[in-house]
């Protein structure tokens, strides 16, 4: 159906047969072997990391030695329905109706340029079959690394205090580190404030009803929910502790690519920063990586 071969033009042939030109161009074609190999590699990545979008898949392929166009990756992922978006709502975990002292928001004006300059803390809930449990985390705002965490059945100051203790045990921080959180009673409680200030930290809190004042923590919890919690069925508290602990300490800190870190895991980013800090004694020190913590007994 080409003019060069003396045949009918494609438009005329389609008109006579009642077929559309789009049908002609969309006929099944055989994919080259290279596409099939790439498809297998992408499938392996999305199986290991189900919440990865095409950008992170492209970066992971590059880390594995592949030089590939992101549009090609996007096409293959669309064809196989490997692009997903998972949305969930969350109940209220911030109990800010109290008469305890609150602290001004220092994060809004902070220029975060180094490790152990700002730590951000927050709490989220996790639904089990018959109960809710609560996770408190502390992140280094520069590297996004989880430096401390605690999982408990109790939404009280012990939840956050144990997370703070684990962070202080894992890092040797200089005086003046900003500790930023919401205004919840768990962070305003006397025991928590006293421990943070004893470690030389300066407390900072979000404005009331403004979760976006703590963007790093909010972003982290979205990642945690979509890449771990929503993809898991926890048998009980102990099983949740094991699986979440593995995700925090191994997957998130050491393996997961973070777009804000140049598509590197937090641990790899910190290692590069540690090299940069050699010869710059005035900059903050970098503490030890977060260790794998043994399974704790179930909270009451």
C-alpha positions as CSV (number, residue, x, y, z in Angstrom):
1,X,0.0,0.0,0.0
2,X,2.8,2.5,-0.9
3,X,3.1,4.9,-3.7
4,X,6.7,3.7,-4.4
5,X,5.4,0.2,-5.2
6,X,2.6,1.5,-7.4
7,X,0.0,0.5,-4.9
8,X,-2.9,2.3,-3.3
9,X,-2.0,5.0,-0.8
10,X,-2.5,3.9,2.8
11,X,-5.3,6.4,3.4
12,X,-7.2,5.3,0.3
13,X,-6.7,1.6,1.1
14,X,-8.0,2.1,4.7
15,X,-11.0,4.0,3.4
16,X,-11.9,1.2,1.0
17,X,-11.5,-1.5,3.6
18,X,-13.2,0.4,6.4
19,X,-10.1,0.2,8.6
20,X,-8.4,3.0,10.4
21,X,-4.8,4.1,9.9
22,X,-4.2,3.8,13.6
23,X,-5.1,0.1,13.4
24,X,-2.5,-0.4,10.7
25,X,0.2,1.3,12.7
26,X,-0.7,-0.5,15.9
27,X,-0.3,-4.0,14.4
28,X,1.6,-6.4,16.7
29,X,5.3,-6.3,16.2
30,X,8.1,-8.6,17.4
31,X,10.1,-6.9,20.2
32,X,13.9,-7.0,19.8
33,X,15.8,-9.4,22.2
34,X,17.3,-6.3,23.9
35,X,13.9,-5.2,25.0
36,X,13.1,-8.6,26.4
37,X,16.3,-8.6,28.5
38,X,15.6,-5.1,29.7
39,X,12.0,-6.1,30.6
40,X,13.3,-9.0,32.7
41,X,15.8,-6.6,34.6
42,X,13.0,-4.1,35.3
43,X,10.7,-6.8,36.5
44,X,13.4,-8.0,38.9
45,X,13.8,-4.4,40.3
46,X,10.0,-3.8,40.7
47,X,9.6,-7.2,42.4
48,X,12.3,-6.3,44.9
49,X,11.1,-2.7,45.3
50,X,7.4,-2.6,44.4
51,X,7.0,1.1,45.1
52,X,9.8,2.3,42.7
53,X,8.7,4.6,39.9
54,X,10.3,4.7,36.6
55,X,12.9,7.3,37.7
56,X,14.2,5.2,40.5
57,X,14.1,2.1,38.3
58,X,16.2,4.0,35.7
59,X,18.7,5.0,38.4
60,X,18.9,1.5,39.7
61,X,19.6,0.2,36.1
62,X,22.4,2.7,35.8
63,X,23.9,1.6,39.1
64,X,23.9,-2.0,37.6
65,X,25.8,-0.8,34.6
66,X,22.9,0.0,32.2
67,X,22.9,3.2,30.2
68,X,19.2,3.5,29.4
69,X,16.8,6.3,28.5
70,X,14.1,6.9,31.1
71,X,11.4,7.1,28.5
72,X,12.1,3.6,27.4
73,X,11.9,2.4,31.0
74,X,8.6,4.3,31.4
75,X,7.1,2.7,28.3
76,X,7.9,-0.8,29.4
77,X,6.6,-0.2,32.9
78,X,3.4,1.3,31.5
79,X,2.9,-1.7,29.2
80,X,3.1,-4.1,32.1
81,X,1.2,-2.0,34.7
82,X,4.2,-1.7,36.9
83,X,3.5,2.0,37.7
84,X,1.5,2.2,40.9
85,X,0.2,4.8,43.3
86,X,-1.0,3.9,46.7
87,X,-2.9,6.3,49.0
88,X,-3.9,5.8,52.6
89,X,-5.2,8.1,55.3
90,X,-3.8,8.4,58.8
91,X,-5.4,9.0,62.1
92,X,-4.3,11.7,64.5
93,X,-1.2,10.9,66.5
94,X,-0.3,14.5,67.5
95,X,-1.8,15.2,70.9
96,X,-1.1,19.0,71.2
97,X,-3.9,20.0,73.5
98,X,-1.8,20.4,76.6
99,X,-0.4,23.1,78.8
100,X,3.3,22.1,78.5
101,X,5.9,24.5,77.2
102,X,6.3,24.7,73.4
103,X,9.3,25.9,71.4
104,X,9.6,28.2,68.4
105,X,10.0,26.8,64.9
106,X,13.7,27.0,64.0
107,X,13.5,24.7,61.0
108,X,11.8,27.3,58.8
109,X,14.9,29.5,58.8
110,X,17.6,26.8,59.2
111,X,20.1,26.3,56.3
112,X,20.8,22.6,56.4
113,X,24.2,22.1,55.0
114,X,25.8,19.3,57.1
115,X,25.1,16.1,59.0
116,X,24.1,16.2,62.6
117,X,22.9,19.8,62.2
118,X,19.2,19.2,62.4
119,X,17.3,16.1,63.6
120,X,13.6,15.7,62.8
121,X,11.3,13.5,64.9
122,X,7.7,12.3,64.3
123,X,5.2,9.5,65.1
124,X,3.0,7.4,62.9
125,X,0.5,4.6,63.5
126,X,0.5,1.1,62.1
127,X,-2.6,-1.0,61.9
128,X,-2.4,-4.7,63.0
129,X,-5.2,-7.1,62.8
130,X,-6.6,-6.4,66.2
131,X,-4.8,-3.2,67.4
132,X,-2.8,-0.1,66.5
133,X,0.9,0.2,67.2
134,X,3.0,3.4,67.0
135,X,6.4,4.1,65.5
136,X,8.6,7.0,66.5
137,X,11.6,7.9,64.4
138,X,14.4,10.5,64.3
139,X,16.0,11.4,61.0
140,X,19.1,13.4,60.2
141,X,17.5,16.1,58.1
142,X,20.5,16.4,55.8
143,X,21.1,12.7,54.9
144,X,17.5,11.5,55.6
145,X,19.0,8.6,57.5
146,X,17.0,7.0,60.4
147,X,19.3,7.6,63.4
148,X,16.8,6.4,66.0
149,X,13.5,4.6,66.3
150,X,11.1,2.8,68.6
151,X,7.9,0.8,68.1
152,X,5.4,0.5,70.9
153,X,1.8,-0.2,71.7
154,X,1.7,2.9,73.8
155,X,1.3,6.4,72.5
156,X,3.1,8.2,75.3
157,X,6.4,9.8,76.2
158,X,8.1,6.4,76.6
159,X,7.6,5.9,72.8
160,X,9.5,9.0,71.8
161,X,12.0,8.9,74.7
162,X,13.3,5.4,73.7
163,X,13.6,6.6,70.1
164,X,15.7,9.5,71.3
165,X,17.9,7.3,73.4
166,X,18.6,5.0,70.4
167,X,19.6,8.0,68.3
168,X,21.9,9.4,71.0
169,X,23.5,5.9,71.4
170,X,24.1,5.6,67.6
171,X,25.7,9.1,67.0
172,X,28.2,11.3,68.8
173,X,26.7,14.8,68.1
174,X,28.1,18.2,68.7
175,X,26.3,20.7,71.0
176,X,23.7,22.8,69.3
177,X,21.9,20.2,67.1
178,X,18.4,21.4,66.4
179,X,15.8,18.8,67.4
180,X,12.6,19.5,65.4
181,X,9.2,17.9,66.1
182,X,5.5,18.7,66.2
183,X,3.9,20.1,69.4
184,X,2.7,16.7,70.6
185,X,2.7,16.0,74.3
186,X,5.2,13.2,73.7
187,X,7.8,15.8,72.6
188,X,6.8,18.5,75.1
189,X,6.9,16.2,78.1
190,X,9.3,17.2,80.9
191,X,11.3,13.9,80.7
192,X,11.8,14.3,76.9
193,X,12.8,17.9,77.0
194,X,15.2,17.3,79.8
195,X,16.9,14.4,78.0
196,X,17.2,16.4,74.7
197,X,18.6,19.5,76.4
198,X,21.0,17.4,78.5
199,X,22.5,16.1,75.2
200,X,23.1,19.7,74.1
201,X,20.2,19.9,71.7
202,X,18.1,23.0,70.9
203,X,14.4,22.2,70.7
204,X,12.2,23.4,67.8
205,X,8.5,22.7,67.1
206,X,6.2,23.1,64.2
207,X,3.4,25.6,64.3
208,X,0.0,24.2,65.5
209,X,-1.8,22.2,62.9
210,X,1.0,22.6,60.3
211,X,2.3,19.1,59.5
212,X,4.2,20.6,56.5
213,X,6.5,22.3,59.0
214,X,8.2,18.9,59.2
215,X,8.5,17.9,55.6
216,X,11.3,15.4,55.9
217,X,9.4,13.3,58.4
218,X,6.2,13.5,56.4
219,X,8.0,12.3,53.3
220,X,9.7,9.5,55.2
221,X,6.4,8.2,56.5
222,X,4.9,8.2,53.0
223,X,7.9,6.0,51.9
224,X,7.6,3.7,54.9
225,X,3.8,3.2,54.4
226,X,3.9,2.6,50.6
227,X,7.1,0.5,50.5
228,X,6.8,-1.5,53.7
229,X,3.6,-1.3,55.7
230,X,1.0,-1.5,53.0
231,X,2.9,-4.4,51.3
232,X,3.1,-6.5,54.5
233,X,0.8,-8.5,56.7
234,X,2.2,-8.5,60.2
235,X,1.3,-11.6,62.3
236,X,1.7,-9.7,65.6
237,X,3.7,-7.0,67.3
238,X,6.9,-9.0,67.3
239,X,6.6,-9.7,63.6
240,X,6.0,-6.0,62.9
241,X,9.0,-5.1,64.9
242,X,11.2,-7.5,63.0
243,X,10.0,-6.5,59.5
244,X,9.9,-2.7,60.2
245,X,13.3,-2.9,61.9
246,X,14.8,-4.6,58.9
247,X,13.3,-2.0,56.5
248,X,14.6,0.9,58.5
249,X,18.1,-0.4,59.3
250,X,18.9,-2.3,56.1
251,X,16.6,-1.4,53.2
252,X,15.9,2.3,53.8
253,X,19.2,3.3,55.3
254,X,21.5,1.2,53.2
255,X,19.8,0.1,50.0
256,X,16.9,2.4,48.9
257,X,17.8,5.2,46.4
258,X,16.8,8.6,47.6
259,X,16.0,11.2,44.9
260,X,17.1,14.1,47.2
261,X,20.5,12.5,47.7
262,X,21.3,12.1,44.0
263,X,19.7,8.7,43.9
264,X,21.9,7.2,46.6
265,X,21.0,5.5,49.9
266,X,21.4,7.5,53.1
267,X,24.3,5.4,54.3
268,X,26.2,5.8,51.0
269,X,25.5,9.6,51.0
270,X,26.8,9.9,54.6
271,X,30.0,8.0,53.7
272,X,30.6,10.5,50.9
273,X,30.0,13.3,53.3
274,X,32.4,11.8,55.8
275,X,35.1,11.9,53.1
276,X,34.3,15.5,52.4
277,X,34.5,16.4,56.1
278,X,38.1,15.2,56.3
279,X,40.2,18.3,56.5
280,X,37.3,20.4,57.7
281,X,37.5,20.1,61.5
282,X,35.0,23.0,62.0
283,X,32.2,21.0,60.5
284,X,30.0,18.6,62.5
285,X,31.1,15.1,63.2
286,X,29.4,12.0,61.9
287,X,28.3,9.4,64.3
288,X,28.3,5.6,63.9
289,X,25.6,4.1,61.6
290,X,22.4,2.9,63.2
291,X,23.0,-0.6,64.4
292,X,20.7,-3.6,64.0
293,X,18.7,-3.6,67.2
294,X,17.6,-6.9,68.8
295,X,13.9,-7.7,69.0
296,X,12.5,-6.1,72.2
297,X,9.7,-7.7,74.2
298,X,6.2,-6.6,73.3
299,X,5.0,-3.4,75.0
300,X,2.0,-3.6,77.2
